[in-house]
Amino acid sequence: MVTAVQGKEKLSTVTDESGQYNFETMYPGTWEFMVEIFGFATAKRQVEITSTPAPIDWTLELRPRTPVG
C-alpha cells in the first residue's frame, strides 16, 4: 500500500506485480509518502511533486525476524 498525504488530502493505492504505482490526481507541492508492504519496515519520506511526473525510487528494509519459541 502506498499512501500520500498533503494537508487534508489523502491518496492511497496499491502497487502492481513489478512494484509500480500511480496516483491520478496529485497536485504539485510537498507530500508525505508512506510505503507499507508485508514483511518490510514501513518507509516514509517527504517528496516535492511538480507538474512533470517523475519516478520515486524506494529502498525497503526487511523487518527483523521474530524468534519463535
Secondary structure, DSSP 8 states (H G I E B T S, - for coil): -EEEEETTEEEEE---TTS----SS--SEEEEEEE--TTB--EEEEEEE-SS---------B-------
